[in-house]
């Protein structure tokens, strides 16, 4: 089958500038939203799963295995574990045992407008001790220092710092008086450092000394104890410990399994994001169908003449599809570039924290696939409809 030359389709896209910009603009919006949706879903899934560290075990309150924020265990548990459980990883005699308190609280920068109505900008506040850096090796204090207990000080993740407008140059390592202040549940705290934890939930958290957070929340219990096990030990050792100490009401769970369960819990959220992008794409496709149907119908005589010149219907349809794909590409390729410039590294907030989006090859591939589907499905129905008109009738039609 002899096909029409490619330059014929490329030349035709400029015949109607208005139609070109409408179709290209609609495809650009669709591709941008698809790339953003895929990047958001991948950031959430990747960020939650990467938050767990292999070899770490979380001890939670019995019955709270699915939510560390609801867990409550005795503050004496870390000391009991250190004295009773063998196989805990140590360095220079210091055990890798981190007591932690996880509390979602409103957080904003001092001087920023307070949220109105029922809006609450919640951030996960983690009360920690210095051992937290031992059991969470993904976290690195990039500038400043750790907060002092009793001084109303905090350190923030890189993603949270960016959202608050705090940079490395704002941090004074020697003291806290000149450092920016944040309000945690309307209580001022000086930011003494910024921690890097790219791609995981901690990047959107604030850490404060656990004793300060216990006082602020008026709690006598902590949320969890994270234990890093050495070679030859596994989660079963802590499960046996929890079973032998029913008075502590503990449940041991592998940290990677905990975050994998959270990733599965957010499955419906990812589905809703994808469905929203699909509905937007469907709406744009229907609009494109109307525009292309009118454009192809106005060229019925031209299409019939091509058949008279010896081009088969399949070749004419292929040329019309090529024309649609070129038009869609005019809008789609700049949309992908714009998404990479605006969204790559941007933070997307979920209840777990703030995750950084990455416009990687998978996001680009989904954007190109959406553009291809949009171009093909938007052009085939009107092209086939035009082909159904008989050649004599099309040639005699008055389309002037």
PyMOL commands that set and color helices and strands:
alter all, ss='L'
color gray80, all
select helices_A, chain A and resi 6-12+17-50+68-70+77-84+132-135+158-164+168-170+201-204+210-217+235-244+246-248+255-265+267-297+300-308+313-343+361-387+391-396
alter helices_A, ss='H'
color red, helices_A
select strands_A, chain A and resi 56-61+73-74+90-91+94-95+97-109+122-128+140-144+153-157+181-184+187-196+206-209+221-222+224-228+250-254+347-350+353-356
alter strands_A, ss='S'
color yellow, strands_A
deselect
rebuild
show_as cartoon
